[in-house]
């Protein structure tokens, strides 16, 4: 991989990790705002923190072994920033009590869905098993988050 491409890739991966931490902050704010769901939000928050940590570790793996990786799909840093900015807006709105519990579940479902669409596994081409395992876990957990949100929304609507 060319040094310029490597630096761009590492920057995108750091931006992705920052987005995961913003999500962790969002879910912590949800936990604080909706105490009846604190266990739900806290569990997802911890996984988002794990995703950020994992992204930073695999970025270090890519930096140490760039010959094992090739750019697969270009990620738009502006798109990542847009999602992160939206997350920050939601945090502020939650703190001002402007978002209902049901609406927050829908917002969270849509955010998790957008991350699934981002398809982190298409970031690079590689046969590196460690990289593929980490990305697969993040993708699976993100899909599980979206599915949990869908179930939670249905349970709120039934009441």
Secondary structure in CASP SS format (residue, H / E / C, confidence):
PFRMAT SS
TARGET T0000
AUTHOR 0000-0000-0000
METHOD secondary structure of the structure
MODEL  1
X C 1.00
X C 1.00
X H 1.00
X H 1.00
X H 1.00
X H 1.00
X H 1.00
X H 1.00
X H 1.00
X H 1.00
X H 1.00
X H 1.00
X H 1.00
X H 1.00
X H 1.00
X H 1.00
X H 1.00
X H 1.00
X H 1.00
X H 1.00
X H 1.00
X H 1.00
X H 1.00
X H 1.00
X H 1.00
X H 1.00
X H 1.00
X H 1.00
X H 1.00
X H 1.00
X H 1.00
X H 1.00
X H 1.00
X C 1.00
X H 1.00
X H 1.00
X H 1.00
X H 1.00
X H 1.00
X H 1.00
X H 1.00
X H 1.00
X H 1.00
X H 1.00
X H 1.00
X H 1.00
X H 1.00
X H 1.00
X H 1.00
X H 1.00
X H 1.00
X H 1.00
X H 1.00
X H 1.00
X H 1.00
X H 1.00
X H 1.00
X H 1.00
X H 1.00
X H 1.00
X H 1.00
X H 1.00
X H 1.00
X H 1.00
X C 1.00
X H 1.00
X H 1.00
X H 1.00
X E 1.00
X E 1.00
X E 1.00
X C 1.00
X C 1.00
X C 1.00
X C 1.00
X C 1.00
X H 1.00
X H 1.00
X H 1.00
X H 1.00
X H 1.00
X H 1.00
X H 1.00
X H 1.00
X H 1.00
X H 1.00
X H 1.00
X H 1.00
X H 1.00
X H 1.00
X H 1.00
X H 1.00
X H 1.00
X H 1.00
X H 1.00
X C 1.00
X C 1.00
X C 1.00
X C 1.00
X C 1.00
X H 1.00
X H 1.00
X H 1.00
X H 1.00
X H 1.00
X H 1.00
X H 1.00
X H 1.00
X H 1.00
X H 1.00
X H 1.00
X H 1.00
X H 1.00
X H 1.00
X H 1.00
X H 1.00
X H 1.00
X H 1.00
X C 1.00
X H 1.00
X H 1.00
X H 1.00
X C 1.00
X E 1.00
X E 1.00
X E 1.00
X C 1.00
X C 1.00
X H 1.00
X H 1.00
X H 1.00
X H 1.00
X H 1.00
X H 1.00
X H 1.00
X H 1.00
X H 1.00
X H 1.00
X H 1.00
X H 1.00
X H 1.00
X H 1.00
X H 1.00
X H 1.00
X H 1.00
X H 1.00
X H 1.00
X H 1.00
X H 1.00
X H 1.00
X H 1.00
X H 1.00
X H 1.00
X H 1.00
X H 1.00
X H 1.00
X H 1.00
X H 1.00
X C 1.00
END
